[in-house]
Amino acid sequence: MKTNFETDRGAGACAWPIRASVSDDLRAVRRAATGVRHATEDAVSEAVLNIRRHPLRTVGIATLVGTLAGVVVGFGVGWSARRPA
């Protein structure tokens, strides 16, 4: 079965190494994407399990992270507003 690439570009003598390389790279990218998807699904399911096991600790950590982010953003905005242009 010929792909669109093969029918559009022809089967020249110099085309097959490039086509093989692109095909190998495409397989590698698909394997990497599948691995990332599986790792993400595992991380999400583990996070859900930890939240169910320790809800108060999760709320405390979320509050701490939100407060810290607000302080950093507030400090940065205040500092940049005071700087002369």
Biopython code that builds the backbone (N, CA, C, O; Angstrom):
import numpy as np
from Bio.PDB.StructureBuilder import StructureBuilder

atoms = [
    (1, "MET", "N", (0.845, -1.174, 0.000)),
    (1, "MET", "CA", (0.000, 0.000, 0.000)),
    (1, "MET", "C", (0.889, 1.236, 0.000)),
    (1, "MET", "O", (1.788, 1.364, 0.831)),
    (2, "LYS", "N", (0.636, 2.126, -0.919)),
    (2, "LYS", "CA", (1.444, 3.338, -1.013)),
    (2, "LYS", "C", (0.775, 4.463, -0.228)),
    (2, "LYS", "O", (-0.445, 4.621, -0.230)),
    (3, "THR", "N", (1.622, 5.231, 0.437)),
    (3, "THR", "CA", (1.108, 6.386, 1.157)),
    (3, "THR", "C", (1.022, 7.569, 0.215)),
    (3, "THR", "O", (1.489, 7.505, -0.922)),
    (4, "ASN", "N", (0.423, 8.648, 0.692)),
    (4, "ASN", "CA", (0.339, 9.866, -0.113)),
    (4, "ASN", "C", (1.729, 10.394, -0.427)),
    (4, "ASN", "O", (1.969, 10.936, -1.506)),
    (5, "PHE", "N", (2.645, 10.232, 0.529)),
    (5, "PHE", "CA", (4.009, 10.704, 0.329)),
    (5, "PHE", "C", (4.662, 9.968, -0.840)),
    (5, "PHE", "O", (5.347, 10.584, -1.656)),
    (6, "GLU", "N", (4.454, 8.668, -0.923)),
    (6, "GLU", "CA", (5.059, 7.878, -1.985)),
    (6, "GLU", "C", (4.454, 8.216, -3.342)),
    (6, "GLU", "O", (5.173, 8.270, -4.340)),
    (7, "THR", "N", (3.160, 8.440, -3.394)),
    (7, "THR", "CA", (2.537, 8.725, -4.678)),
    (7, "THR", "C", (2.819, 10.154, -5.125)),
    (7, "THR", "O", (2.927, 10.412, -6.324)),
    (8, "ASP", "N", (2.941, 11.091, -4.179)),
    (8, "ASP", "CA", (3.202, 12.487, -4.542)),
    (8, "ASP", "C", (4.658, 12.690, -4.953)),
    (8, "ASP", "O", (4.933, 13.385, -5.931)),
    (9, "ARG", "N", (5.583, 12.095, -4.220)),
    (9, "ARG", "CA", (6.997, 12.356, -4.435)),
    (9, "ARG", "C", (7.644, 11.373, -5.405)),
    (9, "ARG", "O", (8.734, 11.638, -5.912)),
    (10, "GLY", "N", (7.010, 10.275, -5.664)),
    (10, "GLY", "CA", (7.610, 9.281, -6.532)),
    (10, "GLY", "C", (8.559, 8.395, -5.737)),
    (10, "GLY", "O", (8.870, 8.690, -4.583)),
    (11, "ALA", "N", (9.008, 7.336, -6.338)),
    (11, "ALA", "CA", (9.892, 6.390, -5.673)),
    (11, "ALA", "C", (11.294, 6.540, -6.241)),
    (11, "ALA", "O", (11.845, 5.586, -6.789)),
    (12, "GLY", "N", (11.875, 7.724, -6.116)),
    (12, "GLY", "CA", (13.205, 7.983, -6.630)),
    (12, "GLY", "C", (14.267, 7.245, -5.835)),
    (12, "GLY", "O", (14.007, 6.749, -4.738)),
    (13, "ALA", "N", (15.479, 7.177, -6.403)),
    (13, "ALA", "CA", (16.571, 6.445, -5.761)),
    (13, "ALA", "C", (17.007, 7.101, -4.461)),
    (13, "ALA", "O", (17.465, 6.411, -3.550)),
    (14, "CYS", "N", (16.875, 8.406, -4.356)),
    (14, "CYS", "CA", (17.339, 9.119, -3.153)),
    (14, "CYS", "C", (16.230, 9.280, -2.120)),
    (14, "CYS", "O", (16.498, 9.725, -1.004)),
    (15, "ALA", "N", (15.018, 8.937, -2.456)),
    (15, "ALA", "CA", (13.899, 9.198, -1.548)),
    (15, "ALA", "C", (13.783, 8.154, -0.443)),
    (15, "ALA", "O", (13.293, 8.483, 0.637)),
    (16, "TRP", "N", (14.210, 6.911, -0.661)),
    (16, "TRP", "CA", (13.938, 5.871, 0.325)),
    (16, "TRP", "C", (14.689, 6.058, 1.636)),
    (16, "TRP", "O", (14.111, 5.725, 2.671)),
    (17, "PRO", "N", (15.933, 6.563, 1.696)),
    (17, "PRO", "CA", (16.544, 6.741, 3.019)),
    (17, "PRO", "C", (15.816, 7.793, 3.839)),
    (17, "PRO", "O", (15.661, 7.642, 5.051)),
    (18, "ILE", "N", (15.376, 8.840, 3.197)),
    (18, "ILE", "CA", (14.655, 9.894, 3.902)),
    (18, "ILE", "C", (13.319, 9.360, 4.396)),
    (18, "ILE", "O", (12.924, 9.608, 5.536)),
    (19, "ARG", "N", (12.622, 8.621, 3.528)),
    (19, "ARG", "CA", (11.332, 8.057, 3.899)),
    (19, "ARG", "C", (11.475, 7.096, 5.073)),
    (19, "ARG", "O", (10.645, 7.102, 5.981)),
    (20, "ALA", "N", (12.518, 6.274, 5.064)),
    (20, "ALA", "CA", (12.750, 5.331, 6.166)),
    (20, "ALA", "C", (13.079, 6.075, 7.450)),
    (20, "ALA", "O", (12.626, 5.690, 8.528)),
    (21, "SER", "N", (13.856, 7.125, 7.339)),
    (21, "SER", "CA", (14.217, 7.903, 8.518)),
    (21, "SER", "C", (12.995, 8.594, 9.113)),
    (21, "SER", "O", (12.815, 8.608, 10.331)),
    (22, "VAL", "N", (12.167, 9.160, 8.261)),
    (22, "VAL", "CA", (10.950, 9.820, 8.732)),
    (22, "VAL", "C", (10.019, 8.805, 9.375)),
    (22, "VAL", "O", (9.397, 9.084, 10.401)),
    (23, "SER", "N", (9.925, 7.628, 8.771)),
    (23, "SER", "CA", (9.074, 6.585, 9.320)),
    (23, "SER", "C", (9.570, 6.134, 10.695)),
    (23, "SER", "O", (8.771, 5.944, 11.611)),
    (24, "ASP", "N", (10.886, 5.962, 10.839)),
    (24, "ASP", "CA", (11.450, 5.583, 12.135)),
    (24, "ASP", "C", (11.211, 6.672, 13.180)),
    (24, "ASP", "O", (10.854, 6.382, 14.322)),
    (25, "ASP", "N", (11.411, 7.918, 12.780)),
    (25, "ASP", "CA", (11.191, 9.027, 13.710)),
    (25, "ASP", "C", (9.727, 9.122, 14.117)),
    (25, "ASP", "O", (9.419, 9.400, 15.276)),
    (26, "LEU", "N", (8.836, 8.896, 13.181)),
    (26, "LEU", "CA", (7.410, 8.944, 13.480)),
    (26, "LEU", "C", (7.025, 7.851, 14.471)),
    (26, "LEU", "O", (6.234, 8.091, 15.383)),
    (27, "ARG", "N", (7.583, 6.647, 14.297)),
    (27, "ARG", "CA", (7.331, 5.567, 15.254)),
    (27, "ARG", "C", (7.850, 5.931, 16.636)),
    (27, "ARG", "O", (7.183, 5.671, 17.637)),
    (28, "ALA", "N", (9.029, 6.528, 16.699)),
    (28, "ALA", "CA", (9.607, 6.918, 17.986)),
    (28, "ALA", "C", (8.753, 7.981, 18.671)),
    (28, "ALA", "O", (8.560, 7.935, 19.886)),
    (29, "VAL", "N", (8.249, 8.927, 17.905)),
    (29, "VAL", "CA", (7.395, 9.972, 18.479)),
    (29, "VAL", "C", (6.088, 9.373, 18.985)),
    (29, "VAL", "O", (5.604, 9.754, 20.051)),
    (30, "ARG", "N", (5.520, 8.452, 18.239)),
    (30, "ARG", "CA", (4.277, 7.808, 18.689)),
    (30, "ARG", "C", (4.487, 7.005, 19.958)),
    (30, "ARG", "O", (3.643, 7.025, 20.853)),
    (31, "ARG", "N", (5.633, 6.281, 20.046)),
    (31, "ARG", "CA", (5.939, 5.536, 21.270)),
    (31, "ARG", "C", (6.121, 6.486, 22.449)),
    (31, "ARG", "O", (5.638, 6.213, 23.548)),
    (32, "ALA", "N", (6.814, 7.595, 22.227)),
    (32, "ALA", "CA", (7.024, 8.565, 23.309)),
    (32, "ALA", "C", (5.700, 9.172, 23.752)),
    (32, "ALA", "O", (5.466, 9.331, 24.950)),
    (33, "ALA", "N", (4.833, 9.511, 22.808)),
    (33, "ALA", "CA", (3.534, 10.088, 23.152)),
    (33, "ALA", "C", (2.689, 9.086, 23.934)),
    (33, "ALA", "O", (1.996, 9.460, 24.881)),
    (34, "THR", "N", (2.744, 7.832, 23.542)),
    (34, "THR", "CA", (2.002, 6.802, 24.275)),
    (34, "THR", "C", (2.547, 6.660, 25.689)),
    (34, "THR", "O", (1.778, 6.524, 26.641)),
    (35, "GLY", "N", (3.866, 6.691, 25.831)),
    (35, "GLY", "CA", (4.471, 6.610, 27.162)),
    (35, "GLY", "C", (4.082, 7.782, 28.040)),
    (35, "GLY", "O", (3.805, 7.611, 29.227)),
    (36, "VAL", "N", (4.061, 8.970, 27.459)),
    (36, "VAL", "CA", (3.657, 10.160, 28.214)),
    (36, "VAL", "C", (2.196, 10.055, 28.628)),
    (36, "VAL", "O", (1.840, 10.415, 29.750)),
    (37, "ARG", "N", (1.352, 9.567, 27.732)),
    (37, "ARG", "CA", (-0.068, 9.411, 28.063)),
    (37, "ARG", "C", (-0.256, 8.437, 29.212)),
    (37, "ARG", "O", (-1.038, 8.702, 30.125)),
    (38, "HIS", "N", (0.448, 7.316, 29.183)),
    (38, "HIS", "CA", (0.329, 6.333, 30.263)),
    (38, "HIS", "C", (0.858, 6.898, 31.585)),
    (38, "HIS", "O", (0.258, 6.686, 32.638)),
    (39, "ALA", "N", (1.975, 7.610, 31.526)),
    (39, "ALA", "CA", (2.537, 8.211, 32.737)),
    (39, "ALA", "C", (1.590, 9.249, 33.316)),
    (39, "ALA", "O", (1.450, 9.342, 34.535)),
    (40, "THR", "N", (0.938, 10.032, 32.461)),
    (40, "THR", "CA", (-0.015, 11.036, 32.925)),
    (40, "THR", "C", (-1.228, 10.382, 33.566)),
    (40, "THR", "O", (-1.701, 10.828, 34.611)),
    (41, "GLU", "N", (-1.729, 9.331, 32.944)),
    (41, "GLU", "CA", (-2.870, 8.621, 33.522)),
    (41, "GLU", "C", (-2.517, 8.025, 34.882)),
    (41, "GLU", "O", (-3.325, 8.072, 35.809)),
    (42, "ASP", "N", (-1.315, 7.465, 35.003)),
    (42, "ASP", "CA", (-0.873, 6.923, 36.287)),
    (42, "ASP", "C", (-0.755, 8.013, 37.345)),
    (42, "ASP", "O", (-1.166, 7.816, 38.489)),
    (43, "ALA", "N", (-0.196, 9.162, 36.969)),
    (43, "ALA", "CA", (-0.032, 10.264, 37.918)),
    (43, "ALA", "C", (-1.388, 10.796, 38.380)),
    (43, "ALA", "O", (-1.570, 11.094, 39.560)),
    (44, "VAL", "N", (-2.328, 10.915, 37.460)),
    (44, "VAL", "CA", (-3.658, 11.413, 37.817)),
    (44, "VAL", "C", (-4.365, 10.434, 38.749)),
    (44, "VAL", "O", (-4.971, 10.846, 39.738)),
    (45, "SER", "N", (-4.293, 9.145, 38.440)),
    (45, "SER", "CA", (-4.967, 8.171, 39.304)),
    (45, "SER", "C", (-4.319, 8.111, 40.680)),
    (45, "SER", "O", (-5.010, 7.927, 41.682)),
    (46, "GLU", "N", (-2.990, 8.264, 40.739)),
    (46, "GLU", "CA", (-2.309, 8.295, 42.032)),
    (46, "GLU", "C", (-2.677, 9.550, 42.824)),
    (46, "GLU", "O", (-2.845, 9.487, 44.042)),
    (47, "ALA", "N", (-2.803, 10.686, 42.140)),
    (47, "ALA", "CA", (-3.199, 11.919, 42.812)),
    (47, "ALA", "C", (-4.620, 11.801, 43.371)),
    (47, "ALA", "O", (-4.884, 12.223, 44.496)),
    (48, "VAL", "N", (-5.518, 11.235, 42.594)),
    (48, "VAL", "CA", (-6.896, 11.054, 43.065)),
    (48, "VAL", "C", (-6.925, 10.158, 44.304)),
    (48, "VAL", "O", (-7.650, 10.430, 45.261)),
    (49, "LEU", "N", (-6.142, 9.104, 44.274)),
    (49, "LEU", "CA", (-6.080, 8.196, 45.412)),
    (49, "LEU", "C", (-5.517, 8.895, 46.651)),
    (49, "LEU", "O", (-6.039, 8.717, 47.751)),
    (50, "ASN", "N", (-4.460, 9.686, 46.480)),
    (50, "ASN", "CA", (-3.893, 10.413, 47.618)),
    (50, "ASN", "C", (-4.845, 11.465, 48.167)),
    (50, "ASN", "O", (-4.893, 11.682, 49.378)),
    (51, "ILE", "N", (-5.607, 12.123, 47.288)),
    (51, "ILE", "CA", (-6.579, 13.118, 47.740)),
    (51, "ILE", "C", (-7.684, 12.438, 48.550)),
    (51, "ILE", "O", (-8.136, 12.977, 49.560)),
    (52, "ARG", "N", (-8.110, 11.275, 48.114)),
    (52, "ARG", "CA", (-9.151, 10.554, 48.863)),
    (52, "ARG", "C", (-8.638, 10.057, 50.205)),
    (52, "ARG", "O", (-9.389, 10.017, 51.179)),
    (53, "ARG", "N", (-7.370, 9.679, 50.266)),
    (53, "ARG", "CA", (-6.809, 9.169, 51.517)),
    (53, "ARG", "C", (-6.504, 10.279, 52.515)),
    (53, "ARG", "O", (-6.676, 10.083, 53.718)),
    (54, "HIS", "N", (-6.053, 11.443, 52.042)),
    (54, "HIS", "CA", (-5.626, 12.531, 52.919)),
    (54, "HIS", "C", (-6.241, 13.865, 52.464)),
    (54, "HIS", "O", (-5.525, 14.719, 51.940)),
    (55, "PRO", "N", (-7.533, 14.053, 52.654)),
    (55, "PRO", "CA", (-8.168, 15.272, 52.135)),
    (55, "PRO", "C", (-7.725, 16.544, 52.864)),
    (55, "PRO", "O", (-7.559, 17.581, 52.222)),
    (56, "LEU", "N", (-7.529, 16.493, 54.181)),
    (56, "LEU", "CA", (-7.146, 17.701, 54.905)),
    (56, "LEU", "C", (-5.737, 18.144, 54.540)),
    (56, "LEU", "O", (-5.478, 19.338, 54.389)),
    (57, "ARG", "N", (-4.838, 17.200, 54.400)),
    (57, "ARG", "CA", (-3.471, 17.539, 54.002)),
    (57, "ARG", "C", (-3.471, 18.144, 52.598)),
    (57, "ARG", "O", (-2.710, 19.074, 52.328)),
    (58, "THR", "N", (-4.305, 17.634, 51.715)),
    (58, "THR", "CA", (-4.391, 18.156, 50.357)),
    (58, "THR", "C", (-4.888, 19.595, 50.352)),
    (58, "THR", "O", (-4.353, 20.438, 49.631)),
    (59, "VAL", "N", (-5.906, 19.875, 51.152)),
    (59, "VAL", "CA", (-6.432, 21.245, 51.242)),
    (59, "VAL", "C", (-5.373, 22.170, 51.834)),
    (59, "VAL", "O", (-5.217, 23.302, 51.376)),
    (60, "GLY", "N", (-4.652, 21.706, 52.836)),
    (60, "GLY", "CA", (-3.607, 22.517, 53.442)),
    (60, "GLY", "C", (-2.489, 22.836, 52.465)),
    (60, "GLY", "O", (-2.024, 23.973, 52.398)),
    (61, "ILE", "N", (-2.059, 21.844, 51.713)),
    (61, "ILE", "CA", (-1.000, 22.069, 50.732)),
    (61, "ILE", "C", (-1.480, 23.018, 49.629)),
    (61, "ILE", "O", (-0.735, 23.901, 49.206)),
    (62, "ALA", "N", (-2.711, 22.841, 49.166)),
    (62, "ALA", "CA", (-3.255, 23.718, 48.133)),
    (62, "ALA", "C", (-3.355, 25.160, 48.630)),
    (62, "ALA", "O", (-3.071, 26.099, 47.887)),
    (63, "THR", "N", (-3.758, 25.329, 49.888)),
    (63, "THR", "CA", (-3.836, 26.668, 50.467)),
    (63, "THR", "C", (-2.455, 27.300, 50.556)),
    (63, "THR", "O", (-2.281, 28.472, 50.222)),
    (64, "LEU", "N", (-1.486, 26.534, 51.000)),
    (64, "LEU", "CA", (-0.121, 27.045, 51.120)),
    (64, "LEU", "C", (0.446, 27.442, 49.757)),
    (64, "LEU", "O", (1.043, 28.510, 49.620)),
    (65, "VAL", "N", (0.263, 26.594, 48.759)),
    (65, "VAL", "CA", (0.776, 26.888, 47.421)),
    (65, "VAL", "C", (0.074, 28.109, 46.831)),
    (65, "VAL", "O", (0.722, 28.952, 46.210)),
    (66, "GLY", "N", (-1.236, 28.214, 47.017)),
    (66, "GLY", "CA", (-1.972, 29.369, 46.505)),
    (66, "GLY", "C", (-1.543, 30.660, 47.170)),
    (66, "GLY", "O", (-1.404, 31.690, 46.510)),
    (67, "THR", "N", (-1.329, 30.606, 48.491)),
    (67, "THR", "CA", (-0.882, 31.797, 49.214)),
    (67, "THR", "C", (0.508, 32.215, 48.752)),
    (67, "THR", "O", (0.759, 33.396, 48.514)),
    (68, "LEU", "N", (1.401, 31.254, 48.628)),
    (68, "LEU", "CA", (2.757, 31.553, 48.183)),
    (68, "LEU", "C", (2.758, 32.143, 46.774)),
    (68, "LEU", "O", (3.481, 33.102, 46.505)),
    (69, "ALA", "N", (1.960, 31.581, 45.883)),
    (69, "ALA", "CA", (1.878, 32.113, 44.521)),
    (69, "ALA", "C", (1.312, 33.528, 44.529)),
    (69, "ALA", "O", (1.787, 34.386, 43.784)),
    (70, "GLY", "N", (0.304, 33.783, 45.359)),
    (70, "GLY", "CA", (-0.261, 35.130, 45.455)),
    (70, "GLY", "C", (0.746, 36.137, 45.977)),
    (70, "GLY", "O", (0.806, 37.268, 45.493)),
    (71, "VAL", "N", (1.542, 35.731, 46.966)),
    (71, "VAL", "CA", (2.564, 36.638, 47.510)),
    (71, "VAL", "C", (3.612, 36.952, 46.444)),
    (71, "VAL", "O", (4.007, 38.107, 46.280)),
    (72, "VAL", "N", (4.055, 35.939, 45.728)),
    (72, "VAL", "CA", (5.079, 36.146, 44.698)),
    (72, "VAL", "C", (4.548, 37.048, 43.589)),
    (72, "VAL", "O", (5.238, 37.976, 43.164)),
    (73, "VAL", "N", (3.339, 36.788, 43.118)),
    (73, "VAL", "CA", (2.756, 37.620, 42.052)),
    (73, "VAL", "C", (2.522, 39.035, 42.552)),
    (73, "VAL", "O", (2.821, 39.999, 41.846)),
    (74, "GLY", "N", (1.991, 39.171, 43.763)),
    (74, "GLY", "CA", (1.764, 40.504, 44.325)),
    (74, "GLY", "C", (3.050, 41.288, 44.489)),
    (74, "GLY", "O", (3.098, 42.476, 44.169)),
    (75, "PHE", "N", (4.099, 40.635, 44.987)),
    (75, "PHE", "CA", (5.377, 41.298, 45.132)),
    (75, "PHE", "C", (5.926, 41.722, 43.781)),
    (75, "PHE", "O", (6.430, 42.835, 43.633)),
    (76, "GLY", "N", (5.829, 40.838, 42.793)),
    (76, "GLY", "CA", (6.328, 41.164, 41.455)),
    (76, "GLY", "C", (5.580, 42.322, 40.819)),
    (76, "GLY", "O", (6.197, 43.187, 40.198)),
    (77, "VAL", "N", (4.268, 42.353, 40.962)),
    (77, "VAL", "CA", (3.469, 43.451, 40.392)),
    (77, "VAL", "C", (3.784, 44.749, 41.117)),
    (77, "VAL", "O", (3.947, 45.790, 40.480)),
    (78, "GLY", "N", (3.872, 44.700, 42.447)),
    (78, "GLY", "CA", (4.203, 45.906, 43.204)),
    (78, "GLY", "C", (5.592, 46.427, 42.887)),
    (78, "GLY", "O", (5.801, 47.636, 42.788)),
    (79, "TRP", "N", (6.535, 45.522, 42.728)),
    (79, "TRP", "CA", (7.903, 45.932, 42.433)),
    (79, "TRP", "C", (7.994, 46.550, 41.042)),
    (79, "TRP", "O", (8.679, 47.555, 40.854)),
    (80, "SER", "N", (7.303, 45.951, 40.061)),
    (80, "SER", "CA", (7.371, 46.487, 38.704)),
    (80, "SER", "C", (6.606, 47.806, 38.581)),
    (80, "SER", "O", (6.932, 48.621, 37.719)),
    (81, "ALA", "N", (5.589, 48.032, 39.429)),
    (81, "ALA", "CA", (4.830, 49.284, 39.383)),
    (81, "ALA", "C", (5.648, 50.439, 39.956)),
    (81, "ALA", "O", (5.474, 51.585, 39.542)),
    (82, "ARG", "N", (6.533, 50.149, 40.901)),
    (82, "ARG", "CA", (7.348, 51.198, 41.512)),
    (82, "ARG", "C", (8.566, 51.566, 40.687)),
    (82, "ARG", "O", (9.136, 52.641, 40.871)),
    (83, "ARG", "N", (8.971, 50.696, 39.789)),
    (83, "ARG", "CA", (10.161, 50.971, 38.980)),
    (83, "ARG", "C", (9.894, 52.118, 38.015)),
    (83, "ARG", "O", (8.830, 52.171, 37.398)),
    (84, "PRO", "N", (10.846, 53.035, 37.879)),
    (84, "PRO", "CA", (10.645, 54.107, 36.896)),
    (84, "PRO", "C", (10.755, 53.573, 35.469)),
    (84, "PRO", "O", (11.541, 52.667, 35.194)),
    (85, "ALA", "N", (9.987, 54.124, 34.598)),
    (85, "ALA", "CA", (9.958, 53.664, 33.203)),
    (85, "ALA", "C", (11.087, 54.150, 32.409)),
    (85, "ALA", "O", (11.187, 53.840, 31.223)),
]
sb = StructureBuilder()
sb.init_structure("model")
sb.init_model(0)
sb.init_chain("A")
sb.init_seg("    ")
for serial, (resi, resn, name, xyz) in enumerate(atoms, 1):
    if name == "N":
        sb.init_residue(resn, " ", resi, " ")
    sb.init_atom(name, np.array(xyz, "f"), 0.0, 1.0, " ", f" {name:<3s}", serial, name[0])
structure = sb.get_structure()
